[in-house]
Amino acid sequence: MADENNGPNKQRDLDTLYALVFQSEAGAKVLADLRQSYLEQPTWFPGDDASHGFHREGQNSVVRQIEGRIKRART
């Protein structure tokens, strides 16, 4: 039996909530800003410490997770 707090129903419910939040005009603007601020920026520049790239990829993964949840909710 799946744990109610971590099972597929909870994930599906969270996906739906993400989609609801970001489908509004305000939510779409926030998501567009997150995308522009993080995903559409370089993750690393030559000469920078490698840890900068790791940090930037961590930021990018948050936006990718939001977009992935929205996509799953719509399918």
C-alpha distances in whole Angstrom, upper triangle without the diagonal:
4,7,9,12,11,9,11,12,14,15,17,18,20,21,23,24,26,27,28,30,32,33,36,39,39,35,37,40,38,35,39,40,37,38,41,41,39,38,42,43,44,41,44,48,50,51,48,46,43,41,42,40,37,37,38,35,33,34,34,30,30,31,30,26,28,29,26,24,27,27,23,23,26,25
4,6,9,7,5,8,9,10,12,14,15,16,18,19,21,22,24,25,27,28,30,32,36,35,32,33,36,34,32,35,36,33,34,38,37,35,34,38,40,40,38,41,45,47,48,45,43,40,38,39,37,34,34,34,32,29,31,30,27,26,28,26,23,24,25,23,20,23,24,20,20,23,22
4,5,5,5,9,10,9,11,14,14,15,17,19,20,21,23,24,25,27,29,31,35,34,30,32,35,32,31,34,35,32,33,37,36,34,34,37,39,40,37,40,44,46,47,44,42,39,36,37,36,33,32,33,31,28,29,29,26,25,27,26,22,23,25,23,20,23,24,21,21,24,24
4,6,5,8,8,7,10,12,11,13,15,16,17,19,21,22,23,25,27,29,32,31,28,30,33,30,29,33,34,31,32,36,35,33,33,37,38,39,37,40,44,47,48,44,43,40,37,38,36,33,33,33,31,28,29,29,26,24,26,25,21,22,24,22,19,21,23,20,19,22,22
4,6,9,9,6,9,12,11,11,14,16,15,17,20,20,21,23,25,27,30,29,26,28,31,28,27,30,31,28,29,33,32,30,30,34,35,37,34,37,41,44,45,41,39,37,34,34,33,30,29,30,28,25,26,26,23,21,23,23,19,19,22,20,17,20,22,19,18,22,22
4,7,8,6,7,10,11,11,13,15,15,16,19,20,21,23,25,27,30,29,26,27,30,27,26,29,30,27,28,31,31,28,28,32,33,34,32,35,39,41,42,39,37,34,32,32,31,28,27,28,26,23,24,24,20,19,21,20,17,18,20,18,15,18,20,17,17,21,20
4,5,6,7,9,10,11,13,15,16,17,19,20,22,23,25,27,31,30,26,28,31,29,27,30,31,28,29,33,32,30,29,33,35,36,33,36,40,43,44,41,39,36,34,35,33,30,30,30,27,25,26,26,22,21,23,21,18,19,20,18,15,18,19,15,16,19,18
4,5,5,6,8,10,10,12,14,15,17,18,20,21,22,25,29,28,25,26,29,27,25,28,30,27,27,31,31,29,28,31,33,34,33,36,40,42,44,41,39,36,34,34,32,30,30,29,27,25,25,25,21,20,21,20,16,17,18,15,13,15,16,12,12,16,15
4,5,5,6,9,10,10,12,14,15,16,18,20,21,24,27,27,24,25,28,27,25,28,30,27,28,31,32,30,29,32,35,36,34,38,41,44,46,43,41,39,36,36,35,32,31,31,29,26,27,26,23,21,22,21,17,17,19,16,13,15,16,13,12,15,15
4,5,5,6,9,10,10,12,14,15,16,18,20,22,26,25,22,23,26,24,23,26,27,25,26,29,29,28,27,31,32,34,32,35,39,42,43,40,39,36,34,34,32,30,29,29,26,24,24,24,21,19,20,19,16,15,17,15,12,14,16,13,12,16,16
4,5,5,6,9,10,11,12,14,15,17,18,21,24,24,20,21,24,22,20,23,25,22,23,26,27,25,24,27,29,31,29,32,36,39,40,37,36,33,31,31,29,27,26,26,23,21,21,21,17,16,17,16,12,12,14,12,9,12,13,10,10,13,14
4,5,5,6,9,10,11,12,14,16,16,19,23,23,19,20,24,22,20,23,25,23,23,27,27,26,25,28,30,32,31,34,38,41,42,39,39,36,34,33,31,29,28,28,25,23,23,22,19,18,18,17,14,13,14,12,9,10,11,8,7,11,11
4,5,5,6,9,10,11,12,14,15,18,21,21,18,20,23,21,19,23,25,23,23,27,27,26,26,29,31,33,32,35,39,42,43,40,39,37,35,34,32,30,29,28,26,24,24,23,20,18,19,18,15,14,15,14,10,11,13,11,9,12,13
4,5,5,6,9,10,11,12,14,16,20,19,16,17,20,18,17,20,22,19,20,24,24,23,22,26,28,30,28,32,35,38,40,37,36,34,31,30,29,27,26,25,23,21,20,20,17,15,15,15,12,10,12,11,8,9,12,10,9,12,14
4,5,5,6,9,10,11,12,15,18,18,15,16,19,17,15,18,20,18,18,22,23,21,20,23,26,28,27,30,34,37,39,36,35,33,31,30,28,26,25,24,22,20,19,18,16,14,14,13,10,8,10,8,5,6,8,7,5,9,11
4,5,5,6,9,10,10,13,17,17,14,15,18,17,16,19,21,19,20,23,24,23,23,25,28,30,30,33,37,40,42,39,38,36,34,33,31,29,28,27,25,23,22,21,19,17,16,16,13,11,12,11,8,7,10,8,5,8,10
4,5,5,6,9,10,12,15,15,12,14,17,15,14,18,19,18,19,22,23,22,22,25,27,30,29,33,36,39,41,38,37,35,33,32,30,29,27,26,24,22,21,20,19,16,15,16,13,10,12,12,9,9,12,11,9,11,14
4,5,5,6,8,11,14,13,10,11,14,12,11,14,16,14,15,19,19,19,18,21,23,26,25,29,32,36,37,34,34,32,30,28,27,25,24,22,21,19,18,17,15,12,12,12,10,7,9,10,6,6,10,10,8,11,14
4,6,5,6,9,12,13,9,10,13,13,11,14,16,15,16,19,20,20,19,21,24,27,27,30,33,37,39,36,36,34,32,30,29,28,26,24,23,22,20,18,17,15,13,13,12,9,9,10,7,5,8,9,6,8,11
4,6,5,7,11,11,9,10,14,13,12,15,17,17,18,21,22,22,22,24,27,29,29,33,36,40,42,39,39,37,35,33,32,30,29,27,26,24,22,21,20,17,16,17,15,12,12,13,11,8,12,12,9,10,14
4,6,6,9,9,6,9,11,10,10,13,15,14,16,19,19,19,20,22,24,27,27,31,34,37,39,36,36,35,32,30,29,28,26,25,24,22,20,19,19,15,14,16,14,10,12,14,11,9,13,14,12,13,17
4,5,8,7,4,5,8,8,7,10,12,12,13,15,17,17,17,19,21,25,25,28,31,35,37,34,34,33,31,29,27,27,25,23,22,21,18,17,17,14,12,13,13,9,9,12,10,8,11,13,12,12,16
4,7,8,6,6,9,10,9,11,14,14,15,17,19,20,19,21,24,27,27,31,34,37,40,37,37,36,34,32,30,30,28,26,25,24,22,20,20,17,15,16,16,12,11,14,12,9,11,14,11,11,15
4,5,5,6,9,10,10,12,14,15,16,18,20,21,21,22,25,28,29,33,35,39,41,38,39,37,36,33,32,32,29,27,27,26,23,22,22,19,17,19,18,14,14,17,15,12,15,17,15,15,18
4,5,5,6,9,10,11,12,14,15,17,18,20,20,21,24,27,28,32,34,38,40,37,38,37,35,33,32,32,30,27,27,26,23,22,23,20,18,19,20,16,16,19,18,15,17,20,18,17,21
4,5,5,6,9,10,11,12,14,15,16,18,19,20,22,26,27,30,32,36,38,35,36,35,33,30,30,30,27,25,25,24,21,21,22,19,16,19,19,15,16,19,18,15,18,21,19,19,23
4,5,5,6,9,10,10,12,14,15,16,17,18,21,24,25,28,31,34,36,33,34,33,31,28,27,27,25,23,23,21,18,18,18,15,13,15,15,11,12,15,14,12,15,17,15,16,19
4,5,5,6,9,10,10,12,14,15,15,16,19,22,23,27,29,33,35,33,33,32,31,28,27,27,25,22,22,22,18,17,18,16,13,14,15,12,11,14,14,11,14,17,15,15,19
4,5,5,6,9,10,10,12,14,15,15,17,21,22,26,28,32,34,31,32,31,30,27,26,26,24,21,22,21,18,17,19,16,13,16,17,14,13,17,17,15,17,20,19,19,22
4,5,5,6,9,10,10,12,13,14,16,20,21,24,26,30,32,29,30,29,27,24,24,24,21,19,19,18,15,15,16,13,11,14,15,11,12,16,16,14,17,19,18,19,22
4,5,5,6,9,10,10,11,12,15,18,19,22,25,29,30,28,28,27,26,23,22,22,20,17,17,17,13,12,13,11,8,10,12,9,8,12,13,11,13,16,16,16,19
4,5,5,6,8,10,10,10,13,17,18,21,24,27,29,27,28,27,26,23,22,22,20,17,18,18,15,13,15,13,10,12,14,12,11,14,15,13,15,18,18,18,21
4,5,5,6,8,10,10,12,15,17,20,22,26,27,25,26,25,24,21,20,21,19,16,17,17,13,12,15,13,10,13,15,13,13,17,17,16,18,21,21,21,24
4,6,5,6,8,9,11,14,14,18,20,24,26,23,24,23,21,18,17,18,15,13,13,13,10,9,11,9,7,10,12,10,11,14,15,14,16,19,20,20,23
4,6,5,5,6,9,12,13,17,19,23,25,22,23,22,21,18,17,17,16,13,13,13,10,8,11,10,7,9,12,10,9,13,15,14,15,18,19,19,21
4,6,6,5,7,11,13,16,18,21,23,21,23,22,21,18,17,18,17,13,14,15,12,10,14,13,10,12,15,14,13,17,18,17,19,22,23,23,25
4,6,7,7,10,11,14,16,20,22,19,20,20,19,15,15,16,14,11,12,13,10,9,13,12,10,13,15,14,15,18,19,19,20,23,24,25,27
4,6,6,8,8,12,14,18,20,17,18,17,16,13,12,13,11,8,9,10,7,6,9,9,8,10,13,13,13,16,18,18,19,21,23,24,25
4,6,8,8,12,15,18,21,18,19,18,17,14,12,13,13,9,9,11,8,5,9,10,7,8,12,12,11,14,16,16,17,20,21,22,23
4,7,9,12,14,17,20,18,20,19,19,16,14,16,15,11,12,14,11,9,12,13,11,12,15,15,14,17,19,19,19,22,24,24,25
4,6,9,11,14,17,15,17,16,16,13,11,14,13,9,11,13,11,9,13,14,13,14,17,17,17,19,22,22,22,25,27,27,29
4,6,7,11,13,12,14,13,14,11,9,12,12,8,10,13,12,10,14,16,15,15,19,20,19,21,24,24,24,27,29,29,30
4,7,10,12,10,11,10,10,7,5,8,8,5,7,10,9,9,12,14,14,14,17,19,19,20,23,24,24,26,28,29,30
4,7,9,7,8,8,9,6,5,9,9,8,9,12,12,12,15,17,17,18,21,22,22,24,26,27,28,30,32,33,34
4,6,6,9,9,11,9,8,12,13,11,13,16,16,16,19,21,21,21,24,26,26,27,30,31,31,33,35,36,37
4,6,9,9,12,11,10,14,15,14,16,19,19,19,22,24,24,24,27,29,29,30,33,34,34,36,38,39,40
4,7,9,11,10,11,14,15,15,17,20,20,21,23,25,26,26,29,31,31,32,35,36,36,38,41,41,42
4,6,8,7,8,11,12,12,14,16,17,18,20,22,23,24,26,28,28,30,32,33,34,36,38,39,40
4,5,6,8,10,10,12,14,15,16,18,20,22,23,24,26,28,28,29,32,33,34,35,38,39,40
4,5,5,7,9,10,11,13,15,16,17,20,21,21,23,25,26,27,29,31,31,33,35,36,37
4,5,5,6,9,10,11,13,14,15,17,19,20,21,24,25,25,27,29,30,31,33,35,36
4,5,5,6,9,10,11,12,14,16,17,18,20,22,23,24,26,28,29,30,32,34,35
4,5,5,6,9,10,10,12,15,16,16,18,20,21,22,24,26,26,28,30,31,32
4,5,5,6,9,10,11,13,15,15,16,19,20,20,23,25,25,26,29,30,31
4,5,5,7,9,10,11,13,15,16,18,19,20,22,24,25,26,28,30,31
4,5,5,6,9,10,11,12,14,16,17,18,20,22,23,24,26,28,29
4,5,5,6,9,10,10,12,14,15,16,18,20,20,22,24,25,26
4,5,5,7,9,10,11,13,15,15,17,19,20,21,23,25,26
4,5,6,7,9,10,12,13,15,16,18,19,21,22,24,25
4,5,5,6,9,10,11,12,14,16,17,18,20,22,23
4,5,5,6,9,10,10,12,14,15,16,18,20,21
4,5,5,6,9,10,11,13,14,15,17,19,20
4,5,5,6,9,10,11,12,14,16,17,19
4,5,5,6,9,10,10,12,14,15,17
4,5,5,6,9,10,10,12,14,16
4,5,5,6,9,10,11,13,15
4,5,5,6,9,10,11,13
4,5,5,6,9,10,11
4,5,5,6,9,10
4,6,5,6,9
4,5,5,7
4,5,5
4,6
4
